[in-house]
Amino acid sequence: MVTPRPILLVEDNPDDERLTMRALKRSKVTNPILIARDGAEALEILFTANLLPGLIVLDLKLPKIDGLEVLQRIRANERTALLPVVILTSSSEEGDIIESYQLRANSYVRKPVEFEQFINAVSQLGLYWLLINEALPEEL
């Protein structure tokens, strides 16, 4: 049996981290979850990993290196350039949305403020990107 590729969750807010973990568990996502609490930690995990994540869930407002810079570095590296990156952020700034897509984010989702909506949004993301979407071959 193939081991599921991990999810890299890049989130500095402990409450949003817990909610995201709860939502993924509720939707029966069994992939291991790696947590990075700032942009520098996310890049270190990505560029030293033996097994690349099947999905990166990336906040934009991060300490050390912000999410847009993390995304830019992911796309600039041949080994990580094709990984699916979902921006999950509280930012509704038009500039953040445009720049995220210019940097080839696969999806941009605003974090819902209401608890159940947040749980449902993350559950749907997990289900789509890990079960419905056809993933990259593991050798990439």
Secondary structure as UniProt FT lines:
FT   STRAND          7..10
FT   HELIX           14..26
FT   TURN            27..28
FT   STRAND          33..36
FT   HELIX           39..48
FT   STRAND          55..58
FT   HELIX           67..76
FT   TURN            78..82
FT   STRAND          85..89
FT   HELIX           94..102
FT   TURN            103..104
FT   STRAND          107..110
FT   HELIX           115..127
FT   HELIX           128..132
FT   TURN            138..139
//
